[in-house]
Amino acid sequence: MTSDSRQLTAGMTATLSAELAGRVAPDLVAETVRAVLDEGRRDAQDRAVESTMLEVRQRLERFIRARSSGSREQRAPGRSYP
């Protein structure tokens, strides 16, 4: 966990603890904040991976199209290929 993440977690935990004082155990508040932030990071990572995979797929498709059009141009004219 980075310093920024720790500060964010501590700030959110302190704010929620103050608002929920006496009604919810401080440990539960801290655990909930960590879980929410962890889930947010995982979602962001998932979106980044999904975006990267889409870009890779598009590049691969362009590469395949370029290769297939290049191989068609190299074939002898007038000759039929399966």
VEXROTOR-859019 format. One record per residue: residue number from 1; x, z, y of N, C-alpha, C in turn. Coordinates in steps of 0.02 Angstrom, whole numbers, plus 50000, padded with zeros to 5 digits. Layout:
N
NUM|X|Z|Y|X|Z|Y|X|Z|Y
...
//
This chain:
82
1|50043|50000|49941|50000|50000|50000|50045|50000|50062
2|50030|49956|50108|50071|49951|50169|50053|50007|50218
3|50095|50015|50268|50084|50066|50319|50018|50053|50355
4|50004|49990|50371|49941|49972|50405|49881|49991|50362
5|49886|49976|50297|49831|49993|50251|49820|50068|50248
6|49875|50105|50246|49869|50178|50243|49837|50205|50306
7|49856|50178|50363|49827|50200|50427|49753|50183|50430
8|49735|50123|50407|49665|50103|50407|49624|50148|50361
9|49651|50161|50302|49617|50205|50254|49609|50275|50283
10|49662|50302|50313|49659|50369|50342|49609|50372|50399
11|49609|50322|50441|49562|50320|50498|49490|50316|50476
12|49477|50272|50428|49408|50265|50403|49386|50329|50368
13|49431|50358|50328|49415|50419|50292|49400|50476|50341
14|49441|50483|50393|49430|50536|50442|49364|50527|50479
15|49349|50466|50498|49286|50451|50533|49226|50468|50490
16|49227|50443|50428|49171|50456|50383|49166|50530|50365
17|49222|50562|50355|49222|50633|50339|49190|50674|50395
18|49207|50656|50457|49178|50692|50514|49103|50680|50518
19|49081|50619|50504|49009|50604|50508|48971|50637|50451
20|49003|50644|50394|48969|50670|50334|48989|50743|50319
21|49019|50777|50366|49044|50845|50356|48991|50890|50325
22|49010|50921|50270|48965|50968|50237|48914|50935|50191
23|48905|50871|50197|48854|50837|50155|48885|50801|50096
24|48948|50779|50103|48982|50742|50050|49053|50769|50043
25|49076|50774|49982|49144|50800|49969|49195|50753|50000
26|49246|50781|50036|49297|50739|50067|49333|50692|50018
27|49343|50716|49956|49376|50674|49906|49334|50612|49890
28|49269|50621|49888|49224|50565|49874|49227|50513|49930
29|49230|50538|49992|49235|50492|50049|49300|50452|50045
30|49355|50486|50032|49420|50453|50028|49421|50402|49971
31|49393|50420|49914|49390|50375|49857|49347|50313|49872
32|49291|50324|49906|49247|50269|49924|49281|50222|49973
33|49315|50248|50023|49350|50206|50071|49403|50165|50035
34|49442|50196|49992|49494|50158|49955|49463|50103|49913
35|49408|50118|49879|49375|50068|49837|49350|50009|49878
36|49320|50023|49935|49294|49970|49978|49351|49926|50004
37|49405|49958|50027|49461|49919|50052|49495|49879|49997
38|49502|49909|49938|49532|49873|49881|49490|49812|49863
39|49424|49821|49862|49379|49766|49846|49385|49710|49898
40|49390|49730|49961|49398|49680|50014|49462|49641|50007
41|49516|49675|49988|49580|49640|49977|49575|49593|49917
42|49543|49615|49864|49535|49572|49805|49494|49510|49822
43|49440|49520|49860|49399|49463|49880|49439|49414|49922
44|49479|49439|49967|49522|49396|50009|49572|49358|49966
45|49602|49393|49917|49649|49360|49872|49614|49307|49830
46|49554|49323|49806|49516|49274|49766|49501|49212|49807
47|49481|49222|49870|49467|49164|49913|49530|49123|49925
48|49586|49156|49934|49650|49121|49945|49669|49081|49883
49|49661|49110|49825|49677|49076|49763|49630|49016|49753
50|49566|49027|49767|49517|48973|49760|49534|48915|49807
51|49552|48931|49867|49570|48880|49917|49632|48842|49894
52|49681|48878|49869|49743|48847|49845|49729|48801|49786
53|49688|48824|49739|49671|48784|49681|49634|48720|49701
54|49590|48724|49749|49554|48665|49773|49604|48615|49803
55|49650|48640|49843|49700|48596|49874|49743|48563|49820
56|49764|48602|49770|49805|48574|49716|49765|48520|49679
57|49702|48534|49665|49661|48484|49630|49655|48420|49670
58|49643|48425|49736|49637|48366|49778|49703|48327|49779
59|49758|48362|49783|49823|48327|49783|49835|48292|49717
60|49818|48326|49662|49826|48296|49596|49782|48235|49589
61|49720|48238|49612|49676|48180|49609|49704|48122|49649
62|49731|48136|49709|49761|48083|49750|49821|48053|49714
63|49862|48095|49684|49920|48072|49648|49900|48026|49590
64|49850|48048|49552|49827|48008|49494|49799|47941|49518
65|49760|47942|49572|49733|47878|49599|49789|47833|49622
66|49839|47861|49655|49895|47821|49680|49934|47791|49621
67|49945|47831|49570|49982|47806|49511|49942|47753|49475
68|49877|47763|49467|49838|47713|49431|49831|47649|49471
69|49825|47652|49536|49821|47590|49576|49889|47556|49576
70|49943|47594|49576|50010|47565|49573|50024|47531|49507
71|50000|47558|49452|50012|47528|49387|49970|47465|49379
72|49911|47462|49410|49870|47401|49407|49904|47344|49445
73|49937|47361|49500|49971|47310|49540|50031|47282|49503
74|50061|47321|49459|50121|47298|49423|50104|47254|49363
75|50042|47252|49341|50022|47212|49284|50024|47138|49303
76|50034|47097|49253|50038|47025|49264|49969|46999|49284
77|49966|46956|49335|49902|46929|49357|49873|46883|49304
78|49807|46883|49299|49772|46839|49252|49771|46865|49181
79|49804|46919|49169|49805|46947|49101|49757|47006|49097
80|49721|47010|49044|49672|47063|49036|49702|47120|48996
81|49691|47182|49020|49715|47242|48986|49656|47286|48968
82|49659|47320|48911|49603|47364|48893|49597|47423|48938
//
